[in-house]
Amino acid sequence: MAELPPPPPLPPRLTDPVPPIVVGSALWLVGLVITLLIGAPTMAVWTCAAGGALGVIGFGIFAWQRSAARRGSRTAQSGLQ
């Protein structure tokens, strides 16, 4: 049986994690505003607040690691260019 050729690489726009991180964080923050405006239960408000905060923190950590990888830091994660 012949070996199949490897699949082609994905385009860079599909492998860049920044858009999903930003969109996800923004959606949590929009959800927070909506829950505050409609007077939703406290659990829903805190869930949206935590989702937005963790998204912002996660984006900050990701940007920090990406800049470390670009400048060649030994302790940076690989594959973040």
C-alpha positions in Angstrom: 0.0 0.0 0.0 1.4 3.4 -1.0 2.0 6.0 1.6 -0.1 9.0 1.4 1.6 12.4 0.9 1.5 14.7 3.9 -1.3 17.2 4.0 -0.5 20.8 2.9 0.2 23.3 5.7 -2.6 25.5 6.9 -2.6 29.1 5.8 -1.1 31.4 8.4 -4.5 33.2 9.0 -5.9 29.8 10.3 -3.0 29.1 12.6 -2.8 32.6 14.2 -4.3 32.3 17.7 -4.7 36.0 18.3 -8.2 36.5 16.6 -9.9 33.7 18.6 -8.4 35.0 21.8 -9.5 38.6 21.1 -13.0 37.6 19.9 -13.5 35.2 22.8 -12.5 37.8 25.4 -14.6 40.4 23.7 -17.7 38.1 23.8 -17.2 37.5 27.5 -17.0 41.2 28.1 -20.1 41.9 25.9 -21.9 39.2 27.9 -20.8 41.0 31.1 -22.3 44.3 29.9 -25.5 42.5 28.9 -25.9 40.7 32.2 -25.4 43.9 34.1 -27.9 45.8 31.9 -30.7 43.1 32.2 -30.1 42.5 35.9 -29.1 38.8 35.5 -28.4 36.6 38.5 -25.1 37.3 40.3 -23.6 33.9 39.1 -24.0 34.9 35.5 -22.4 38.3 36.1 -19.4 36.8 37.8 -19.1 34.1 35.2 -18.9 36.7 32.4 -16.5 38.8 34.4 -14.2 35.9 35.1 -14.3 34.8 31.4 -13.4 38.3 30.2 -10.7 38.8 32.9 -9.1 35.4 32.1 -9.2 36.1 28.4 -7.4 39.4 28.9 -4.8 37.8 31.2 -4.4 34.9 28.8 -3.8 37.3 25.9 -1.2 39.2 27.9 0.6 36.0 28.7 0.5 34.9 25.1 1.8 38.2 23.9 4.6 38.1 26.4 5.6 34.5 25.4 5.4 35.4 21.7 7.7 38.4 22.2 10.1 36.3 24.2 10.2 33.7 21.4 10.8 36.4 18.7 13.7 37.9 20.6 15.2 34.4 21.1 14.9 33.9 24.8 16.0 30.5 26.0 13.0 30.0 28.3 10.3 31.0 25.7 7.9 28.5 24.2 8.6 27.3 20.7 6.4 27.7 17.7 4.9 31.1 18.6 6.3 33.2 15.8 
